[in-house]
Amino acid sequence: MYELVNVTKTYNATKRKVTALDNVTLSIPNGQMVAVQGPTGGGKSTLLQMLGALDRPTSGDVSLGESRLSKLGDHKLAEIRAKEIGFVFQGFNLIPTLTALENVETALAPLHVSGSERRDRSQAALASVGLADRLTHLPAELSGGQQQRVAIARALVKSPDVLLADEPTGALDEETRDEIMTLLEGFWREQGLTLIIVTHDTAVARRAERRLHIKAGKVKDA
């Protein structure tokens, strides 16, 4: 379970202070599928950074299970990201010089998994997203939807508890968007993931069991 208590995040911009999150208190139970919407600059990305152990609040507490993310050092946060949290991004973030299989294997490198186990698990992950026949393809040889499937396989190959998706369908057409969302929903149901999706797309948000709206750093249930 995520617990955010009185979380505020401020940044020093030119000649002014920007409050990206403003005294946010929020609970997200294990296994919940949540969509986060709001205007550009409203704080969506900052919220995701807090949930992903990528940043710390200026004040307040962020916890994931027994781990108080806001109080941990960089090494421990990196360990939590490596083991417990998967990330999917709008831009796919694949390494262009690596094959689909090698891109997925990178997620297991920090976990000190043997080479043979990395290959086996990565092949299985790619098969689970329908890409068993694309193992040796480079990203440039794949469609946008296929690249996002590789990114999903990379996020899930380490069997995380949480999957954070930042505009995962933003670069895709409507048909491919729906295919990707069906895929994500399937993994959410089968694996009991906590799935949190930041999206501008209302059609995507409507598929979640809970919708949050964030504006000017304030979060509320929609």
KAFEN-V960880 format. One record per pair of residues at least 6 apart in sequence whose C-alpha atoms are under 7 Angstrom apart, sorted by the first residue. I is the first residue (numbers start at 0). J is the second residue. D is the distance in whole Angstrom. If there is no record, write none. Layout:
I;J;D
I;J;D
//
This chain:
0;27;6
0;28;5
0;29;5
0;63;6
0;64;5
1;26;6
1;27;5
1;28;6
1;62;6
1;63;5
1;64;6
2;25;6
2;26;5
2;27;7
2;61;6
2;62;5
2;63;7
3;23;7
3;24;5
3;25;5
3;26;6
3;60;6
3;61;5
3;62;6
4;23;6
4;24;4
4;25;7
4;59;6
4;60;5
4;61;7
5;22;4
5;23;5
5;24;5
5;59;5
5;60;7
6;20;7
6;21;7
6;22;5
6;23;5
6;24;6
6;56;6
6;58;6
6;59;4
6;60;6
7;20;5
7;21;5
7;22;5
7;23;7
7;56;6
7;57;6
7;58;5
7;59;6
8;18;6
8;19;6
8;20;5
8;21;7
8;56;5
8;57;5
8;58;7
9;16;7
9;17;5
9;18;4
9;19;6
9;57;6
10;16;6
10;17;5
10;18;6
11;17;6
18;216;7
19;41;7
19;42;5
19;45;7
19;215;7
19;216;5
20;42;6
20;216;4
20;217;6
21;216;5
21;217;6
23;217;6
23;218;6
29;193;6
30;191;5
30;192;5
30;193;4
31;193;5
31;194;6
32;193;6
32;194;5
32;195;6
32;207;5
32;208;6
32;209;6
33;194;6
33;195;5
33;196;6
33;207;5
33;208;6
33;209;5
33;210;6
34;195;6
34;196;5
34;197;6
34;198;7
34;204;5
34;207;6
34;209;6
34;210;5
34;211;6
35;196;6
35;197;5
35;198;6
35;210;6
35;211;5
35;212;6
36;197;6
36;198;6
36;199;6
36;211;6
36;212;5
36;213;6
37;43;7
37;212;5
37;213;5
37;214;6
38;214;6
41;213;6
41;214;4
41;215;5
41;216;6
42;213;6
42;214;7
42;215;7
42;216;5
43;197;7
43;213;7
48;54;6
49;55;6
51;80;7
51;84;7
52;68;6
52;76;6
52;80;7
55;69;5
56;69;6
60;69;6
61;67;6
61;68;5
61;69;5
62;68;5
68;76;7
81;109;7
82;157;7
82;159;6
83;159;4
83;160;5
83;161;6
84;159;5
84;160;6
84;161;5
84;162;6
85;154;4
85;155;6
85;159;6
85;161;6
85;162;5
85;163;6
86;154;6
86;162;6
86;163;5
86;164;6
87;150;6
87;151;6
87;154;7
87;163;6
87;164;5
87;165;6
87;167;6
88;164;6
88;165;5
88;166;6
88;167;5
89;165;6
89;166;5
89;167;5
89;168;6
89;169;6
89;170;6
91;146;6
91;147;6
91;150;6
93;102;6
93;138;7
93;150;7
94;102;6
95;137;7
95;138;6
96;137;7
97;137;6
98;134;7
98;135;5
98;136;5
98;137;4
98;138;7
99;133;7
99;134;5
99;135;6
99;136;6
99;137;6
99;138;7
99;149;6
100;121;6
100;122;7
100;134;5
100;135;6
102;153;7
103;121;6
103;149;7
103;152;6
103;153;4
104;117;6
104;118;7
104;121;6
106;153;6
106;157;7
107;117;6
107;157;6
120;156;6
121;156;6
122;131;7
124;152;5
124;156;6
125;131;6
125;149;7
125;152;6
128;148;6
128;152;7
138;146;6
143;171;7
144;171;7
144;175;6
160;192;5
160;193;6
161;192;6
161;193;5
161;194;6
162;192;7
162;193;6
162;194;5
162;195;6
163;194;6
163;195;5
163;196;6
164;195;6
164;196;5
164;197;6
165;196;6
165;197;5
165;198;7
166;196;7
166;197;5
166;198;5
168;176;5
187;194;7
198;204;7
204;210;7
210;220;6
210;221;5
211;218;7
211;219;6
211;220;4
211;221;5
212;218;6
212;219;5
212;220;6
212;221;6
213;219;7
//
